[in-house]
Amino acid sequence: MANKNSTKRLKIVNDPIYGFISFEFPFLFEIIEHPYFQRLRRIQQLGLTHLVYPGAVHNRFAHAIGATYLMGKAIRSLRLKDVKISDEEYEAACIAILLHDVGHAPYSHTLENTLLESVDHEELSLMIMKLLNEEFNGKLSLAIEIFMNRYPRKFLNQLISSQLDVDRLDYLKRDSFYSGVSEGVVSSERIIKMLSVVDDNLVVDEKGIYSIEKFIVARRLMYWQVYLHKTVLSAEHLLVTILKRAKKLAKEKVDLFCSPSLEVFLYNKLNRETFTTDSKYLKHFLNLDDLDVMGAIKVWQSNRDPILSYLCRALIERKLFKVKIAKHTFESELVSTIKNEIKNVYGEEWIEYLLIQGKVRNNAYDHTDKHIFVNMKDGSLLDFPQAADNLNISSLSEPVEKNFICYPKSFDID
């Protein structure tokens, strides 16, 4: 029989990206073993991207572990550069990044603001961190201060949430690995070694500028090739449309198969005030994961409502809608033609479910947000696009917005 204390000594995770990794603080494993964190095993990191890239079936759990590992490397690297970071700050920063995504809804960003409107995953993560803080008698207090950017040492928050944070360094590399899209590979280890702190703000040493250029380019390419791939858009908006139809039927008191927690979000009109003032709704949210949603959709394929049934079969059988994507707005004539086709074949009520329109935005570097500052050899600090000698970097700082339109492939419309 194994020694009952042996599991406490084995603090090692075998990660496919970084190999064998370990954490210095035992309390991190108490959080990892908590049901709120274990739920992330059942939340897809990339929503329905696996319908395009079959290998992209990794989860938020693995991403959070990887980002925490990179946080440890970043803090140890900064300490070697004589940045004073106490063990308490070190542990708190690791807790904050470990839990930064704990508030994600099922299928991650796909269903954010669908099941629950006007409360984003960052706010939900904070609410869950506060729940855990009560359970663990205040041991997350400093982590919460850092996460909320209320702690005086701003660089600790910037390691968690900025335009060059360990969150992005992990998900780019991880998503690239699992999707097989090699353009997303970034040198996270080199970038971490190039980080410094000036006036309590995170900066990049000048000699690391080429690694940052590659990082920005990788973000741009991963957005177009993976996160905003047109077929991914079709699948994920189809999922959103299914929940839209289910909520409408629920409002009409139609009896739908669903788990108890999914039922709460379908049959109750939850606004921000209701959700944030009654803790029972957060507990129901913490019971929700991808299994609740996909299990319901499988059953809804046979629902008596023809619209819900049609949409669910389209997703389960991967009969996804045709997608057109363009920089220009689509002509009203095209939209009218599609609407008329839907109306003639299915009926007017179907139009809002079979015609999906929207915009996507790709902004690899946002010069209006938290800047990436480069620490030049002469001691000056320059915003990254100013410091880069690659002319394309400035153009990458400008957002690109495109329009998309989705409709059933059975309509032969050019």
Summary of the structure (lengths in Angstrom):
residues: 414
radius of gyration: 23.1
end to end distance: 68.5
largest distance: 73.7
contacts: 1309
relative contact order: 0.11
helix: 55%
strand: 11%
